[in-house]
Amino acid sequence: MQANFITRPHKTSAAGFTLLELLVVIVIVSILVTYSTLAIRGTSPEDLIREEALRLQTLTELVMEESILRGEEYGIEVFQDGYRFVRFSDDQWVTLDDDRILRDRELPADMELEMRLEETDIVINLASEPMSDNEVELNEAEEVSDEEQQEKISPHIYILSSGEITPEFEIRFYILGVETSYLVTGVFDGTLNTEISDL
């Protein structure tokens, strides 16, 4: 008696993606999304102003924490086109040139600052005014001592190791021709705030 064997057709595996192919697709999609987001977002003047104002607030909060932890006094020296943080060390104010985060900050082109200290408008100078040829020659001829350089550092705002700020301040970031500006405020108890403001 001959046995009948019924042969069943083999199931072919469903065509699908391998793990490697899925990873490649995910990487390509993420790159495309990143580029499209950057292209859509752009950098409007209002965004630039907001970004710089928030940067000042964030850096000042960082300096306040460092001041409390280290028990040292810090200051902010403000210019029309930027600002810098300084530290009181060995009976004098010193710049933080070695600190990558707290380095001198220069604002983007056309952006400027206005400052009020305890409700008093303060006239602030440019960070680096161009020197005439005569002044350049005089500076080359006369060596400026370290003490004279330190005397030029005079912070407008003091950040105390007690967590306090003095005097209370308002710093407005703006671009001429742009109606929107951003205002960074600091009060005595160390509270900082950034808000949109009309010129």
Kinemage of the C-alpha trace (Angstrom):
@kinemage 1
@onewidth
@group {chain A} dominant
@subgroup {mainchain}
@vectorlist {calphas} color= white
{ca met a 1} P 0.000 0.000 0.000
{ca gln a 2} L 1.487 3.219 -1.114
{ca ala a 3} L 1.249 6.129 1.258
{ca asn a 4} L 0.178 9.378 -0.244
{ca phe a 5} L 2.262 12.259 0.985
{ca ile a 6} L 0.621 15.612 0.667
{ca thr a 7} L 3.152 18.289 0.126
{ca arg a 8} L 2.161 21.614 1.499
{ca pro a 9} L 3.530 24.695 -0.142
{ca his a 10} L 6.238 26.342 1.903
{ca lys a 11} L 5.221 29.624 3.456
{ca thr a 12} L 7.402 32.340 2.117
{ca ser a 13} L 8.447 34.826 4.761
{ca ala a 14} L 6.674 38.120 4.413
{ca ala a 15} L 8.879 40.758 2.909
{ca gly a 16} L 9.823 43.278 5.616
{ca phe a 17} L 12.486 45.679 6.744
{ca thr a 18} L 15.562 44.558 8.568
{ca leu a 19} L 16.627 46.334 11.712
{ca leu a 20} L 19.490 47.988 9.844
{ca glu a 21} L 17.154 49.350 7.179
{ca leu a 22} L 14.836 50.768 9.849
{ca leu a 23} L 17.745 52.498 11.590
{ca val a 24} L 18.909 54.059 8.320
{ca val a 25} L 15.390 55.358 7.606
{ca ile a 26} L 15.106 56.805 11.136
{ca val a 27} L 18.448 58.605 10.785
{ca ile a 28} L 17.495 60.063 7.397
{ca val a 29} L 14.097 61.243 8.671
{ca ser a 30} L 15.634 62.855 11.773
{ca ile a 31} L 18.175 64.731 9.629
{ca leu a 32} L 15.427 65.996 7.318
{ca val a 33} L 13.281 67.096 10.283
{ca thr a 34} L 16.232 68.945 11.821
{ca tyr a 35} L 17.013 70.855 8.637
{ca ser a 36} L 13.383 71.699 7.972
{ca thr a 37} L 12.927 72.945 11.546
{ca leu a 38} L 15.964 75.193 11.249
{ca ala a 39} L 14.768 76.512 7.915
{ca ile a 40} L 11.268 77.260 9.225
{ca arg a 41} L 12.368 78.773 12.540
{ca gly a 42} L 14.734 81.371 11.095
{ca thr a 43} L 16.191 84.106 13.242
{ca ser a 44} L 13.911 87.097 13.453
{ca pro a 45} L 15.155 90.239 15.241
{ca glu a 46} L 12.643 89.603 18.042
{ca asp a 47} L 14.045 86.091 18.546
{ca leu a 48} L 17.608 87.436 18.699
{ca ile a 49} L 16.652 90.051 21.291
{ca arg a 50} L 14.821 87.474 23.420
{ca glu a 51} L 17.740 85.037 23.192
{ca glu a 52} L 20.272 87.634 24.387
{ca ala a 53} L 18.034 88.781 27.242
{ca leu a 54} L 17.499 85.208 28.443
{ca arg a 55} L 21.246 84.560 28.170
{ca leu a 56} L 21.963 87.467 30.553
{ca gln a 57} L 19.372 86.173 33.032
{ca thr a 58} L 20.721 82.606 32.890
{ca leu a 59} L 24.359 83.661 33.267
{ca thr a 60} L 23.503 85.980 36.163
{ca glu a 61} L 21.668 83.152 37.937
{ca leu a 62} L 24.741 80.964 37.424
{ca val a 63} L 27.014 83.657 38.857
{ca met a 64} L 24.710 84.062 41.868
{ca glu a 65} L 24.960 80.340 42.614
{ca glu a 66} L 28.733 80.402 42.198
{ca ser a 67} L 28.997 83.476 44.426
{ca ile a 68} L 27.085 81.719 47.232
{ca leu a 69} L 29.033 78.465 46.877
{ca arg a 70} L 32.448 80.138 46.774
{ca gly a 71} L 31.662 82.922 49.235
{ca glu a 72} L 32.965 85.531 46.786
{ca glu a 73} L 31.559 88.766 45.434
{ca tyr a 74} L 30.904 89.195 41.718
{ca gly a 75} L 29.870 92.095 39.558
{ca ile a 76} L 28.448 92.903 36.145
{ca glu a 77} L 30.003 95.648 34.063
{ca val a 78} L 27.597 96.787 31.346
{ca phe a 79} L 28.484 98.420 28.048
{ca gln a 80} L 26.304 99.694 25.242
{ca asp a 81} L 27.181 96.711 23.059
{ca gly a 82} L 27.786 94.002 25.651
{ca tyr a 83} L 28.636 93.122 29.225
{ca arg a 84} L 31.082 91.154 31.327
{ca phe a 85} L 31.222 89.476 34.700
{ca val a 86} L 34.012 90.287 37.145
{ca arg a 87} L 35.076 88.835 40.510
{ca phe a 88} L 36.464 90.575 43.576
{ca ser a 89} L 39.746 88.889 44.419
{ca asp a 90} L 42.762 90.099 46.424
{ca asp a 91} L 41.215 93.521 47.026
{ca gln a 92} L 40.577 94.208 43.349
{ca trp a 93} L 38.130 93.418 40.572
{ca val a 94} L 39.417 90.878 38.044
{ca thr a 95} L 37.958 89.758 34.730
{ca leu a 96} L 36.975 86.150 34.066
{ca asp a 97} L 38.911 85.715 30.815
{ca asp a 98} L 39.732 82.065 31.562
{ca asp a 99} L 36.095 81.118 32.122
{ca arg a 100} L 34.542 79.881 28.862
{ca ile a 101} L 30.967 80.372 30.112
{ca leu a 102} L 31.395 83.710 31.905
{ca arg a 103} L 33.591 85.307 29.257
{ca asp a 104} L 32.964 88.822 27.957
{ca arg a 105} L 29.739 88.961 25.951
{ca glu a 106} L 29.377 91.109 22.844
{ca leu a 107} L 25.915 91.660 21.399
{ca pro a 108} L 25.040 90.949 17.756
{ca ala a 109} L 25.338 93.827 15.300
{ca asp a 110} L 22.747 96.619 15.705
{ca met a 111} L 21.659 95.385 19.162
{ca glu a 112} L 22.163 97.721 22.118
{ca leu a 113} L 21.504 97.950 25.858
{ca glu a 114} L 19.844 100.487 28.106
{ca met a 115} L 20.211 100.291 31.866
{ca arg a 116} L 18.398 101.702 34.881
{ca leu a 117} L 19.753 101.310 38.390
{ca glu a 118} L 17.202 101.839 41.145
{ca glu a 119} L 14.946 103.746 38.750
{ca thr a 120} L 17.783 105.999 37.564
{ca asp a 121} L 18.781 105.997 33.897
{ca ile a 122} L 22.479 105.272 33.510
{ca val a 123} L 24.505 106.381 30.496
{ca ile a 124} L 26.713 103.489 29.451
{ca asn a 125} L 29.717 103.624 27.159
{ca leu a 126} L 30.707 101.421 24.276
{ca ala a 127} L 32.757 98.376 25.261
{ca ser a 128} L 35.578 99.272 22.945
{ca glu a 129} L 35.751 102.769 21.556
{ca pro a 130} L 38.092 103.208 18.581
{ca met a 131} L 41.338 104.969 19.429
{ca ser a 132} L 42.928 107.684 17.344
{ca asp a 133} L 46.432 107.200 15.914
{ca asn a 134} L 47.868 109.498 18.615
{ca glu a 135} L 46.281 107.423 21.390
{ca val a 136} L 47.638 104.219 19.862
{ca glu a 137} L 51.161 105.691 19.759
{ca leu a 138} L 50.867 106.881 23.372
{ca asn a 139} L 49.712 103.447 24.539
{ca glu a 140} L 52.619 101.801 22.763
{ca ala a 141} L 55.100 104.263 24.246
{ca glu a 142} L 53.762 104.048 27.802
{ca glu a 143} L 53.296 100.685 29.453
{ca val a 144} L 50.044 100.567 31.403
{ca ser a 145} L 50.531 98.921 34.780
{ca asp a 146} L 48.265 96.113 35.999
{ca glu a 147} L 46.980 98.363 38.790
{ca glu a 148} L 45.864 101.006 36.280
{ca gln a 149} L 44.087 98.357 34.241
{ca gln a 150} L 42.280 97.053 37.348
{ca glu a 151} L 41.163 100.577 38.236
{ca lys a 152} L 39.270 100.716 34.939
{ca ile a 153} L 37.025 97.832 36.055
{ca ser a 154} L 34.016 99.282 37.800
{ca pro a 155} L 30.968 97.002 37.924
{ca his a 156} L 27.557 98.605 37.778
{ca ile a 157} L 25.809 95.699 39.511
{ca tyr a 158} L 27.103 93.749 42.522
{ca ile a 159} L 26.236 90.114 43.153
{ca leu a 160} L 26.861 89.362 46.808
{ca ser a 161} L 27.768 86.038 48.376
{ca ser a 162} L 24.629 86.393 50.509
{ca gly a 163} L 22.542 85.844 47.356
{ca glu a 164} L 21.540 89.499 47.077
{ca ile a 165} L 21.862 91.927 44.164
{ca thr a 166} L 22.626 95.600 44.548
{ca pro a 167} L 21.498 97.950 43.179
{ca glu a 168} L 18.231 96.754 41.710
{ca phe a 169} L 18.448 96.986 37.918
{ca glu a 170} L 16.615 96.937 34.617
{ca ile a 171} L 18.539 96.156 31.427
{ca arg a 172} L 16.685 96.548 28.147
{ca phe a 173} L 17.834 94.728 24.995
{ca tyr a 174} L 16.681 96.338 21.749
{ca ile a 175} L 17.443 96.851 18.075
{ca leu a 176} L 16.776 100.253 16.519
{ca gly a 177} L 13.779 100.031 14.204
{ca val a 178} L 12.305 96.997 16.001
{ca glu a 179} L 9.352 97.834 18.226
{ca thr a 180} L 9.761 94.827 20.516
{ca ser a 181} L 12.389 94.820 23.247
{ca tyr a 182} L 13.103 92.551 26.202
{ca leu a 183} L 13.680 93.725 29.749
{ca val a 184} L 15.797 91.844 32.300
{ca thr a 185} L 15.135 92.924 35.883
{ca gly a 186} L 16.960 92.036 39.069
{ca val a 187} L 15.765 92.898 42.566
{ca phe a 188} L 17.578 93.022 45.885
{ca asp a 189} L 16.581 89.528 47.044
{ca gly a 190} L 18.188 87.980 43.945
{ca thr a 191} L 15.011 87.466 41.921
{ca leu a 192} L 15.572 87.785 38.173
{ca asn a 193} L 12.948 88.110 35.466
{ca thr a 194} L 12.870 88.566 31.685
{ca glu a 195} L 9.790 89.958 29.971
{ca ile a 196} L 8.789 91.405 26.632
{ca ser a 197} L 8.465 95.166 26.552
{ca asp a 198} L 7.626 97.853 24.018
{ca leu a 199} L 10.165 100.595 23.356
